[in-house]
Amino acid sequence: MPKPPTRSRAIVAAIGVKTTYWDALVREIPDLWCLNFCIDVRYALGKKWDEDTRGSGYDACVRERMKQKESWNVVWQVATHILHAFGILLVFCNHGKHRSLSLAVELKEQTHCELVAHYATHFRDRIDEHEFARRLRPRLMEHMERFQRLPHPLKDLSVCRHAFDGPRWVKDNNYEAHFDDGELHTTQVGDIVMELAVYHGDSAGWAFGIVISGTRASGPMWYPPTCVESAQGAGDYYSKWLRQLKHSLVCSPV
């Protein structure tokens, strides 16, 4: 995992792709939407046809509504991992008012990172396109210089099809010298496994990721790829949903 900048506070930005703020930022960075510190939550936190759209992500009731969505735990784990890995996260939806702002504000509340958003409850508090870009530009340029060539941290979303007891496997196979306590996952059938990119070293045939079980999630650890079924090749509804979720978060064209 790359080390985030140590001199600067982590920063999360919420932006709407149907705003002039997005247009101004894309003029500086044309391929912004597909870079490795960005996630698109338009599909992941999509609005139901009868969903109340009053308020904004600054309102606790709106954020609680977002947290009730089936995909919230996956989105949260992806977002916190990128923020920890790079020290910067750009979240976008259509208008930067509900979905992306809810996630960004919640990250600010939970991690105490800096928040940059163009939407404000009061008009007098809103910033223009130039000020929005000015606040982000130094960190964007720093990230591009250090981490631009790295792949997106989210490599795949999979469904666990075979239970795996990591500590038991280490003990049974006499691998105590190779793995410390807590380095191997314990998975249960039906868990969501979020595979992460490995930036340094040799994985030696193991996969690296986070296991999401209900509302709980593990820290990043190793697991055997054979215990999961990649959403890429699976045909059931759950796997198709994970496949669409993964592609929407990482590489949804605007």
MARLOPA-911737 format. One record per residue: y, z, x of N, C-alpha, C in turn; residue in one letter. Coordinates in Angstrom, 1 decimal, padded with zeros to 4 digits, always signed. Layout:
! MARLOPA-911737
nyy, nzz, nxx, cayy, cazz, caxx, cyy, czz, cxx, residu
Y, Z, X, Y, Z, X, Y, Z, X, a .
...
//
This chain:
! MARLOPA-911737
nyy, nzz, nxx, cayy, cazz, caxx, cyy, czz, cxx, residu
-001.2, +000.0, +000.8, +000.0, +000.0, +000.0, +001.2, +000.0, +000.9, m .
+002.2, -000.9, +000.6, +003.4, -000.9, +001.4, +004.2, +000.4, +001.2, p .
+004.9, +000.8, +002.2, +005.8, +002.0, +002.1, +007.1, +001.6, +001.5, k .
+007.5, +002.3, +000.4, +008.8, +002.0, -000.2, +010.0, +002.4, +000.7, p .
+011.2, +001.9, +000.5, +012.3, +002.3, +001.4, +012.5, +003.8, +001.3, p .
+012.7, +004.4, +002.5, +012.7, +005.9, +002.5, +014.2, +006.4, +002.4, t .
+015.1, +005.6, +002.7, +016.5, +006.0, +002.7, +017.2, +005.9, +001.3, r .
+016.6, +005.2, +000.4, +017.2, +004.9, -000.9, +016.3, +005.5, -002.0, s .
+017.0, +005.9, -003.1, +016.3, +006.3, -004.3, +015.7, +005.1, -005.0, r .
+014.5, +005.3, -005.5, +013.8, +004.3, -006.3, +014.7, +003.8, -007.4, a .
+014.6, +002.5, -007.8, +015.5, +002.0, -008.8, +014.7, +001.2, -009.8, i .
+014.9, +001.3, -011.1, +014.3, +000.5, -012.2, +015.5, -000.2, -013.0, v .
+015.3, -001.4, -013.3, +016.3, -002.2, -014.0, +015.6, -002.8, -015.2, a .
+016.4, -002.8, -016.4, +015.9, -003.4, -017.6, +016.9, -004.5, -017.9, a .
+016.3, -005.7, -018.2, +017.1, -006.9, -018.5, +016.5, -007.7, -019.6, i .
+017.4, -008.4, -020.3, +016.9, -009.3, -021.4, +017.0, -010.7, -020.9, g .
+015.9, -011.5, -021.1, +015.9, -012.9, -020.6, +016.7, -013.8, -021.5, v .
+017.1, -013.4, -022.6, +018.0, -014.2, -023.5, +019.4, -013.7, -023.5, k .
+019.8, -013.2, -022.3, +021.2, -012.7, -022.1, +021.8, -013.5, -020.9, t .
+023.1, -013.4, -020.9, +023.9, -014.0, -019.7, +023.6, -013.2, -018.4, t .
+023.2, -012.0, -018.5, +022.8, -011.2, -017.3, +021.6, -011.8, -016.6, y .
+020.7, -012.2, -017.4, +019.5, -012.9, -016.8, +019.9, -014.2, -016.2, w .
+020.7, -015.0, -016.9, +021.2, -016.3, -016.4, +021.9, -016.1, -015.0, d .
+022.7, -015.1, -014.9, +023.5, -014.9, -013.7, +022.5, -014.5, -012.5, a .
+021.5, -013.7, -012.8, +020.6, -013.2, -011.8, +019.7, -014.3, -011.3, l .
+019.3, -015.2, -012.3, +018.4, -016.3, -011.9, +019.1, -017.3, -011.1, v .
+020.4, -017.5, -011.3, +021.1, -018.4, -010.4, +021.1, -018.0, -008.9, r .
+020.9, -016.7, -008.7, +020.8, -016.2, -007.3, +019.4, -016.2, -006.8, e .
+018.4, -015.9, -007.8, +017.0, -015.9, -007.4, +016.2, -016.7, -008.5, i .
+016.1, -018.0, -008.3, +015.5, -018.9, -009.3, +014.1, -018.5, -009.8, p .
+013.3, -018.0, -008.9, +011.9, -017.7, -009.3, +011.7, -016.2, -009.6, d .
+012.8, -015.6, -010.0, +012.8, -014.1, -010.2, +011.7, -013.6, -011.1, l .
+011.4, -014.4, -012.2, +010.4, -013.9, -013.2, +009.0, -013.7, -012.7, w .
+008.6, -014.4, -011.6, +007.3, -014.3, -011.1, +007.2, -013.5, -009.8, c .
+008.2, -012.8, -009.4, +008.1, -012.0, -008.1, +007.3, -010.7, -008.3, l .
+006.9, -010.1, -007.2, +005.9, -009.1, -007.2, +006.4, -007.7, -007.7, n .
+007.7, -007.6, -007.9, +008.3, -006.3, -008.4, +008.7, -006.4, -009.9, f .
+008.3, -007.5, -010.6, +008.7, -007.7, -011.9, +007.6, -007.6, -012.9, c .
+007.8, -007.1, -014.1, +006.9, -007.2, -015.2, +007.6, -007.6, -016.5, i .
+006.9, -008.3, -017.3, +007.4, -008.9, -018.5, +006.7, -008.1, -019.7, d .
+007.4, -007.3, -020.5, +006.8, -006.5, -021.5, +007.0, -007.1, -022.9, v .
+007.4, -008.4, -023.0, +007.6, -009.0, -024.3, +006.3, -009.0, -025.1, r .
+005.2, -009.4, -024.6, +003.9, -009.4, -025.3, +003.3, -008.0, -025.3, y .
+003.3, -007.3, -024.2, +002.6, -006.1, -024.0, +003.2, -005.0, -025.0, a .
+004.5, -005.0, -025.2, +005.1, -004.0, -026.2, +005.7, -004.8, -027.4, l .
+005.0, -005.8, -027.8, +005.4, -006.7, -028.8, +005.7, -006.0, -030.1, g .
+006.7, -006.5, -030.9, +007.1, -005.9, -032.1, +006.3, -006.4, -033.3, k .
+005.8, -005.5, -034.1, +005.1, -005.9, -035.3, +006.1, -006.4, -036.4, k .
+005.6, -007.2, -037.3, +006.5, -007.8, -038.3, +007.3, -006.8, -039.1, w .
+006.7, -005.6, -039.3, +007.4, -004.6, -040.2, +008.0, -003.5, -039.3, d .
+008.1, -003.6, -038.0, +008.5, -002.5, -037.2, +010.0, -002.3, -037.3, e .
+010.4, -001.1, -037.3, +011.8, -000.7, -037.3, +012.5, -001.0, -036.0, d .
+013.6, -001.8, -036.0, +014.3, -002.2, -034.8, +015.6, -001.5, -034.6, t .
+015.8, -000.4, -035.4, +017.1, +000.3, -035.2, +017.1, +001.1, -033.9, r .
+018.2, +001.4, -033.4, +018.3, +002.2, -032.2, +018.1, +001.4, -030.9, g .
+017.9, +002.1, -029.8, +017.6, +001.4, -028.5, +016.7, +002.3, -027.7, s .
+016.4, +001.8, -026.5, +015.5, +002.5, -025.6, +016.1, +003.9, -025.1, g .
+017.4, +004.1, -025.4, +018.0, +005.3, -025.0, +017.6, +006.4, -026.0, y .
+017.1, +006.0, -027.2, +016.7, +007.0, -028.3, +015.3, +007.4, -028.1, d .
+015.1, +008.7, -028.1, +013.7, +009.2, -028.0, +012.8, +008.7, -029.0, a .
+013.2, +008.5, -030.3, +012.4, +008.0, -031.3, +011.9, +006.6, -031.1, c .
+012.7, +005.8, -030.4, +012.3, +004.4, -030.1, +011.3, +004.4, -029.0, v .
+011.5, +005.3, -028.0, +010.5, +005.4, -026.9, +009.2, +005.9, -027.4, r .
+009.2, +006.9, -028.3, +008.0, +007.4, -028.9, +007.2, +006.3, -029.6, e .
+008.0, +005.4, -030.3, +007.4, +004.3, -031.0, +006.7, +003.4, -030.0, r .
+007.3, +003.1, -028.9, +006.7, +002.3, -027.9, +005.4, +002.9, -027.3, m .
+005.4, +004.2, -027.2, +004.3, +004.9, -026.6, +003.1, +004.9, -027.5, k .
+003.3, +004.6, -028.8, +002.2, +004.5, -029.7, +001.5, +003.2, -029.7, q .
+002.0, +002.3, -029.0, +001.4, +000.9, -028.9, +000.1, +001.0, -028.0, k .
-000.9, +000.2, -028.3, -002.2, +000.3, -027.7, -002.0, +000.0, -026.2, e .
-001.1, -000.8, -025.8, -001.0, -001.3, -024.4, -000.1, -000.3, -023.5, s .
+000.5, +000.7, -024.1, +001.5, +001.5, -023.4, +000.9, +002.1, -022.1, w .
-000.3, +002.7, -022.2, -000.9, +003.4, -021.0, -001.1, +002.4, -019.9, n .
-001.5, +001.2, -020.2, -001.7, +000.2, -019.1, -000.3, -000.2, -018.5, v .
+000.6, -000.5, -019.4, +002.0, -000.9, -018.9, +002.6, +000.2, -018.1, v .
+002.4, +001.5, -018.5, +002.9, +002.6, -017.8, +002.3, +002.7, -016.4, w .
+001.0, +002.5, -016.3, +000.4, +002.6, -015.0, +000.8, +001.5, -014.0, q .
+000.9, +000.3, -014.6, +001.4, -000.9, -013.8, +002.8, -000.6, -013.3, v .
+003.7, -000.1, -014.2, +005.1, +000.1, -013.8, +005.2, +001.2, -012.8, a .
+004.5, +002.3, -013.0, +004.7, +003.4, -012.0, +004.1, +003.1, -010.6, t .
+003.0, +002.3, -010.6, +002.5, +001.9, -009.4, +003.4, +001.0, -008.6, h .
+004.0, +000.0, -009.3, +005.0, -000.9, -008.6, +006.2, -000.1, -008.1, i .
+006.7, +000.8, -008.9, +007.8, +001.6, -008.5, +007.5, +002.4, -007.3, l .
+006.3, +003.0, -007.2, +005.9, +003.8, -006.1, +005.7, +002.9, -004.8, h .
+005.1, +001.7, -005.1, +004.8, +000.9, -003.9, +006.0, +000.3, -003.3, a .
+006.9, -000.2, -004.1, +008.1, -001.0, -003.6, +009.4, -000.2, -003.7, f .
+009.5, +000.8, -004.5, +010.8, +001.5, -004.6, +011.7, +000.7, -005.6, g .
+011.3, -000.3, -006.2, +012.1, -001.1, -007.1, +011.2, -001.7, -008.2, i .
+011.7, -001.8, -009.4, +011.0, -002.4, -010.5, +012.0, -003.1, -011.4, l .
+011.7, -004.3, -011.8, +012.5, -005.0, -012.8, +011.7, -005.3, -014.0, l .
+012.1, -004.8, -015.1, +011.4, -004.9, -016.4, +012.2, -005.8, -017.3, v .
+011.5, -006.8, -017.9, +012.3, -007.6, -018.8, +011.6, -007.9, -020.2, f .
+012.5, -008.0, -021.2, +012.0, -008.4, -022.5, +013.1, -009.4, -023.0, c .
+013.3, -009.6, -024.3, +014.2, -010.6, -024.8, +015.7, -010.2, -024.6, n .
+016.0, -009.0, -025.0, +017.4, -008.6, -025.1, +017.8, -007.4, -024.2, h .
+016.8, -006.8, -023.6, +017.0, -005.6, -022.8, +017.5, -004.4, -023.5, g .
+017.1, -004.3, -024.8, +017.6, -003.2, -025.6, +016.5, -002.2, -026.1, k .
+015.3, -002.8, -026.4, +014.2, -001.9, -026.9, +013.0, -001.7, -026.0, h .
+012.3, -002.8, -025.8, +011.0, -002.7, -025.0, +011.3, -002.4, -023.5, r .
+012.0, -003.2, -022.8, +012.2, -003.0, -021.4, +013.0, -001.7, -021.2, s .
+014.0, -001.5, -022.0, +014.9, -000.3, -021.8, +014.1, +001.0, -022.1, l .
+013.2, +000.9, -023.1, +012.4, +002.1, -023.3, +011.5, +002.5, -022.1, s .
+010.9, +001.5, -021.5, +010.1, +001.8, -020.3, +010.9, +002.2, -019.2, l .
+012.1, +001.6, -019.0, +013.0, +001.9, -017.9, +013.5, +003.4, -018.0, a .
+013.9, +003.7, -019.2, +014.5, +005.1, -019.4, +013.4, +006.1, -019.3, v .
+012.2, +005.8, -019.8, +011.1, +006.8, -019.6, +010.8, +007.0, -018.1, e .
+010.8, +005.9, -017.3, +010.6, +006.0, -015.9, +011.6, +006.9, -015.2, l .
+012.9, +006.7, -015.7, +014.0, +007.5, -015.1, +013.8, +008.9, -015.5, k .
+013.3, +009.2, -016.7, +013.1, +010.6, -017.1, +012.0, +011.2, -016.3, e .
+010.9, +010.5, -016.1, +009.7, +011.1, -015.5, +009.7, +011.1, -014.0, q .
+010.4, +010.1, -013.4, +010.3, +010.0, -011.9, +011.7, +010.2, -011.2, t .
+012.7, +010.4, -012.1, +014.1, +010.6, -011.5, +014.6, +009.5, -010.7, h .
+014.1, +008.3, -011.0, +014.7, +007.1, -010.3, +016.0, +006.7, -010.9, c .
+016.7, +005.8, -010.2, +018.0, +005.3, -010.7, +017.7, +004.2, -011.7, e .
+018.5, +004.2, -012.8, +018.4, +003.2, -013.9, +019.6, +002.3, -013.8, l .
+019.3, +001.0, -013.9, +020.4, +000.0, -014.1, +020.0, -000.8, -015.3, v .
+020.9, -000.8, -016.3, +020.7, -001.5, -017.5, +022.0, -002.1, -018.0, a .
+022.0, -003.3, -018.6, +023.2, -003.9, -019.1, +023.5, -003.5, -020.5, h .
+022.5, -003.0, -021.2, +022.8, -002.5, -022.6, +023.3, -001.1, -022.5, y .
+024.3, -000.8, -023.3, +024.8, +000.5, -023.4, +025.1, +000.8, -024.9, a .
+024.9, +002.1, -025.3, +025.2, +002.5, -026.7, +026.6, +002.2, -027.1, t .
+027.5, +002.6, -026.2, +029.0, +002.4, -026.5, +029.5, +001.2, -025.7, h .
+030.3, +000.4, -026.3, +030.8, -000.8, -025.6, +031.5, -000.5, -024.4, f .
+032.3, +000.6, -024.4, +033.1, +001.0, -023.2, +032.2, +001.3, -022.0, r .
+030.9, +001.6, -022.2, +030.1, +001.9, -021.1, +029.3, +000.7, -020.5, d .
+029.4, -000.5, -021.2, +028.7, -001.6, -020.7, +029.3, -002.2, -019.5, r .
+028.4, -002.8, -018.7, +028.9, -003.5, -017.4, +028.8, -005.0, -017.6, i .
+029.6, -005.7, -016.9, +029.5, -007.2, -017.0, +028.4, -007.7, -016.0, d .
+028.2, -009.0, -016.1, +027.1, -009.7, -015.3, +027.3, -009.5, -013.8, e .
+028.5, -009.5, -013.4, +028.8, -009.4, -011.9, +028.5, -007.9, -011.4, h .
+028.9, -006.9, -012.2, +028.6, -005.6, -011.9, +027.1, -005.3, -011.9, e .
+026.4, -005.8, -012.9, +024.9, -005.7, -013.0, +024.3, -006.2, -011.7, f .
+024.7, -007.4, -011.3, +024.1, -008.0, -010.1, +024.5, -007.3, -008.9, a .
+025.7, -006.8, -008.8, +026.2, -006.1, -007.7, +025.4, -004.8, -007.4, r .
+025.0, -004.1, -008.5, +024.2, -002.9, -008.4, +022.8, -003.2, -007.9, r .
+022.3, -004.3, -008.2, +020.9, -004.6, -007.9, +020.8, -005.4, -006.5, l .
+021.8, -006.1, -006.2, +021.7, -007.1, -005.1, +021.2, -006.4, -003.8, r .
+021.7, -005.3, -003.3, +021.3, -004.8, -002.0, +019.8, -004.5, -002.0, p .
+019.3, -003.9, -003.1, +017.8, -003.6, -003.2, +017.0, -004.8, -003.3, r .
+017.5, -005.8, -004.1, +016.8, -007.0, -004.2, +016.6, -007.7, -002.9, l .
+017.7, -007.8, -002.1, +017.7, -008.5, -000.8, +016.8, -007.7, +000.1, m .
+016.8, -006.4, +000.1, +016.0, -005.6, +001.0, +014.5, -005.9, +000.6, e .
+014.2, -005.9, -000.6, +012.8, -006.1, -001.1, +012.3, -007.5, -000.7, h .
+013.2, -008.5, -000.9, +012.8, -009.9, -000.6, +012.5, -010.0, +000.9, m .
+013.3, -009.3, +001.7, +013.1, -009.4, +003.2, +011.8, -008.8, +003.6, e .
+011.4, -007.7, +003.0, +010.3, -006.9, +003.5, +009.0, -007.2, +002.8, r .
+009.0, -007.5, +001.5, +007.8, -007.6, +000.7, +007.6, -008.9, -000.1, f .
+008.5, -009.9, +000.1, +008.4, -011.1, -000.7, +007.0, -011.8, -000.6, q .
+006.4, -011.8, +000.5, +005.2, -012.5, +000.8, +004.0, -011.9, +000.2, r .
+004.1, -010.6, -000.2, +002.9, -009.9, -000.7, +002.6, -010.3, -002.1, l .
+001.3, -010.4, -002.5, +001.0, -010.7, -003.9, +001.4, -009.6, -004.9, p .
+001.4, -009.9, -006.2, +001.7, -008.9, -007.2, +000.7, -007.8, -007.1, h .
+001.2, -006.5, -007.2, +000.2, -005.4, -007.1, -000.9, -005.5, -008.1, p .
-000.6, -006.0, -009.4, -001.6, -006.0, -010.4, -002.5, -007.3, -010.2, l .
-003.8, -007.0, -009.8, -004.7, -008.1, -009.4, -005.5, -008.5, -010.7, k .
-006.0, -007.5, -011.4, -006.8, -007.8, -012.6, -006.9, -006.6, -013.5, d .
-007.2, -006.9, -014.8, -007.6, -005.8, -015.7, -009.0, -006.1, -016.2, l .
-009.8, -005.1, -016.1, -011.2, -005.2, -016.3, -011.7, -004.1, -017.3, s .
-012.9, -004.4, -017.8, -013.6, -003.4, -018.7, -014.8, -002.8, -017.9, v .
-014.9, -001.5, -017.9, -016.1, -000.9, -017.2, -017.3, -001.1, -018.1, c .
-018.3, -001.8, -017.5, -019.6, -002.1, -018.2, -020.7, -001.2, -017.8, r .
-020.6, -000.6, -016.6, -021.6, +000.3, -016.0, -021.0, +001.5, -015.4, h .
-021.5, +002.7, -015.8, -020.9, +003.9, -015.3, -021.2, +004.0, -013.8, a .
-020.3, +004.7, -013.1, -020.4, +004.8, -011.7, -019.9, +006.2, -011.3, f .
-020.8, +007.0, -010.6, -020.4, +008.3, -010.2, -020.2, +008.3, -008.7, d .
-018.9, +008.2, -008.3, -018.5, +008.0, -006.9, -019.0, +009.1, -006.0, g .
-018.7, +010.4, -006.3, -019.2, +011.5, -005.4, -020.7, +011.5, -005.3, p .
-021.4, +011.3, -006.4, -022.9, +011.3, -006.4, -023.4, +010.1, -005.5, r .
-022.7, +009.0, -005.6, -023.2, +007.8, -004.8, -023.0, +008.1, -003.3, w .
-021.9, +008.7, -002.9, -021.6, +009.1, -001.5, -022.7, +010.0, -001.0, v .
-023.0, +011.0, -001.8, -024.1, +012.0, -001.4, -025.4, +011.3, -001.3, k .
-025.8, +010.5, -002.3, -027.1, +009.9, -002.3, -027.3, +008.9, -001.2, d .
-026.3, +008.3, -000.8, -026.4, +007.2, +000.2, -025.9, +007.7, +001.6, n .
-025.6, +009.0, +001.8, -025.2, +009.5, +003.1, -024.0, +008.8, +003.6, n .
-023.0, +008.7, +002.8, -021.8, +008.0, +003.2, -020.6, +009.0, +003.4, y .
-021.0, +010.3, +003.6, -019.9, +011.3, +003.8, -019.0, +010.9, +004.9, e .
-019.5, +010.2, +005.9, -018.6, +009.9, +007.1, -017.7, +008.8, +006.8, a .
-017.9, +008.0, +005.7, -017.1, +006.8, +005.4, -016.1, +007.1, +004.3, h .
-016.4, +008.0, +003.4, -015.5, +008.3, +002.3, -015.2, +009.8, +002.2, f .
-013.9, +010.1, +002.1, -013.5, +011.5, +001.9, -013.6, +011.8, +000.4, d .
-013.6, +013.1, +000.0, -013.7, +013.5, -001.4, -012.5, +012.9, -002.2, d .
-012.9, +012.3, -003.3, -011.9, +011.7, -004.2, -011.5, +010.3, -003.8, g .
-012.2, +009.7, -002.9, -011.9, +008.3, -002.5, -012.6, +007.3, -003.4, e .
-013.7, +007.7, -004.0, -014.4, +006.8, -004.9, -014.3, +007.2, -006.3, l .
-014.1, +006.2, -007.2, -014.0, +006.5, -008.6, -015.3, +007.0, -009.3, h .
-015.1, +007.7, -010.4, -016.1, +007.9, -011.4, -015.7, +007.2, -012.6, t .
-016.5, +006.3, -013.1, -016.1, +005.5, -014.3, -017.1, +005.7, -015.4, t .
-016.6, +005.5, -016.6, -017.5, +005.5, -017.8, -017.4, +004.2, -018.5, q .
-018.4, +003.8, -019.2, -018.5, +002.6, -019.9, -017.3, +002.5, -020.9, v .
-016.6, +001.4, -020.9, -015.4, +001.3, -021.8, -014.1, +001.6, -021.2, g .
-014.1, +002.2, -020.0, -012.8, +002.5, -019.4, -012.1, +001.1, -019.0, d .
-010.8, +001.2, -019.0, -010.0, +000.1, -018.4, -009.9, +000.3, -016.9, i .
-010.2, -000.7, -016.1, -010.0, -000.6, -014.7, -008.9, -001.6, -014.3, v .
-007.9, -001.0, -013.7, -006.7, -001.8, -013.2, -006.9, -002.1, -011.7, m .
-007.3, -003.3, -011.4, -007.6, -003.6, -010.0, -006.2, -003.9, -009.3, e .
-006.0, -003.3, -008.2, -004.8, -003.4, -007.4, -005.0, -004.3, -006.1, l .
-004.0, -004.9, -005.7, -004.0, -005.7, -004.5, -004.1, -004.7, -003.3, a .
-004.9, -005.1, -002.3, -005.1, -004.3, -001.1, -004.3, -005.0, +000.0, v .
-003.2, -004.4, +000.5, -002.3, -005.1, +001.4, -002.7, -004.9, +002.9, y .
-003.4, -003.8, +003.2, -003.8, -003.6, +004.6, -005.2, -003.2, +004.7, h .
-005.9, -003.6, +005.8, -007.2, -003.3, +006.1, -008.3, -004.1, +005.4, g .
-009.5, -003.8, +005.6, -010.6, -004.6, +005.1, -011.2, -003.8, +004.0, d .
-011.4, -004.4, +002.8, -012.0, -003.7, +001.6, -013.5, -003.5, +001.7, s .
-014.1, -004.2, +002.6, -015.6, -004.1, +002.9, -016.4, -004.3, +001.6, a .
-015.9, -005.2, +000.7, -016.7, -005.4, -000.5, -016.4, -004.5, -001.7, g .
-015.5, -003.5, -001.5, -015.2, -002.6, -002.5, -013.9, -003.1, -003.2, w .
-013.7, -002.7, -004.4, -012.4, -003.0, -005.1, -011.6, -001.7, -005.2, a .
-010.3, -001.9, -005.3, -009.3, -000.8, -005.3, -008.5, -000.8, -006.6, f .
-008.4, +000.4, -007.2, -007.7, +000.4, -008.5, -007.6, +001.7, -009.2, g .
-007.1, +001.7, -010.4, -006.9, +002.8, -011.2, -007.7, +002.7, -012.5, i .
-008.4, +003.8, -012.8, -009.2, +003.8, -014.1, -008.4, +004.5, -015.2, v .
-008.3, +003.8, -016.3, -007.6, +004.3, -017.5, -008.6, +004.7, -018.5, i .
-008.7, +005.9, -018.9, -009.6, +006.4, -019.9, -008.9, +007.1, -021.0, s .
-008.7, +006.4, -022.2, -007.8, +006.9, -023.2, -006.4, +007.1, -022.8, g .
-005.9, +008.3, -022.8, -004.5, +008.6, -022.4, -004.5, +009.1, -021.0, t .
-005.6, +009.2, -020.3, -005.7, +009.7, -018.9, -005.9, +008.5, -018.0, r .
-005.4, +008.7, -016.8, -005.5, +007.7, -015.7, -005.7, +008.4, -014.4, a .
-006.6, +007.8, -013.5, -006.9, +008.4, -012.2, -005.8, +007.9, -011.2, s .
-005.9, +008.4, -010.0, -005.1, +007.9, -009.0, -005.8, +006.6, -008.4, g .
-005.1, +005.9, -007.5, -005.8, +004.7, -006.9, -006.9, +005.1, -006.1, p .
-008.1, +004.5, -006.3, -009.3, +004.8, -005.5, -010.2, +003.6, -005.5, m .
-011.3, +003.7, -004.7, -012.2, +002.6, -004.5, -013.3, +002.6, -005.6, w .
-013.9, +001.5, -005.9, -015.0, +001.4, -006.8, -015.8, +000.1, -006.5, y .
-017.1, +000.0, -006.9, -017.8, -001.2, -006.7, -017.5, -002.3, -007.8, p .
-017.2, -003.5, -007.4, -016.8, -004.5, -008.4, -017.9, -004.7, -009.5, p .
-019.1, -004.4, -009.1, -020.3, -004.6, -010.0, -020.2, -003.7, -011.2, t .
-019.4, -002.7, -011.2, -019.4, -001.7, -012.4, -018.5, -002.2, -013.5, c .
-017.7, -003.3, -013.2, -016.8, -003.8, -014.2, -017.0, -005.2, -014.5, v .
-016.5, -005.6, -015.7, -016.6, -007.0, -016.1, -015.2, -007.5, -016.1, e .
-014.9, -008.5, -015.3, -013.5, -009.0, -015.3, -013.1, -009.6, -016.6, s .
-011.9, -009.4, -017.0, -011.4, -010.0, -018.3, -011.3, -011.5, -018.1, a .
-011.3, -012.0, -016.9, -011.1, -013.4, -016.7, -012.3, -014.2, -017.3, q .
-013.5, -013.6, -017.2, -014.7, -014.4, -017.7, -015.3, -013.9, -018.9, g .
-014.8, -012.8, -019.5, -015.5, -012.1, -020.6, -015.0, -012.8, -021.9, a .
-015.8, -012.7, -022.9, -015.5, -013.4, -024.2, -015.2, -012.5, -025.4, g .
-015.4, -011.2, -025.3, -015.2, -010.3, -026.4, -013.7, -010.1, -026.6, d .
-013.4, -009.6, -027.8, -012.0, -009.4, -028.2, -011.2, -008.5, -027.2, y .
-011.8, -007.4, -026.8, -011.2, -006.4, -025.9, -010.8, -007.1, -024.6, y .
-011.8, -007.8, -024.0, -011.5, -008.5, -022.7, -010.5, -009.6, -022.9, s .
-010.5, -010.3, -024.0, -009.5, -011.3, -024.2, -008.1, -010.7, -024.2, k .
-008.0, -009.6, -024.9, -006.8, -008.9, -025.0, -006.3, -008.4, -023.6, w .
-007.2, -007.9, -022.8, -006.8, -007.5, -021.5, -006.4, -008.7, -020.6, l .
-007.1, -009.8, -020.8, -006.7, -011.0, -020.0, -005.3, -011.5, -020.4, r .
-005.0, -011.5, -021.7, -003.7, -011.9, -022.1, -002.6, -010.9, -021.7, q .
-003.0, -009.6, -021.7, -002.0, -008.6, -021.3, -001.7, -008.7, -019.8, l .
-002.7, -009.0, -019.0, -002.5, -009.1, -017.6, -001.6, -010.3, -017.3, k .
-001.9, -011.4, -017.9, -001.1, -012.6, -017.6, +000.3, -012.5, -018.1, h .
+000.5, -011.8, -019.2, +001.8, -011.7, -019.8, +002.7, -010.7, -018.9, s .
+002.1, -009.7, -018.4, +002.8, -008.8, -017.5, +003.3, -009.4, -016.2, l .
+002.4, -010.2, -015.6, +002.6, -010.7, -014.2, +003.3, -012.1, -014.2, v .
+002.9, -013.0, -015.1, +003.4, -014.3, -014.8, +003.8, -015.1, -016.1, c .
+004.5, -014.4, -017.0, +004.9, -015.1, -018.2, +006.2, -015.9, -018.0, s .
+006.1, -017.2, -018.1, +007.4, -018.0, -017.9, +008.4, -017.7, -019.0, p .
+009.6, -017.7, -018.7, +010.7, -017.4, -019.6, +011.0, -018.6, -020.5, v .
//
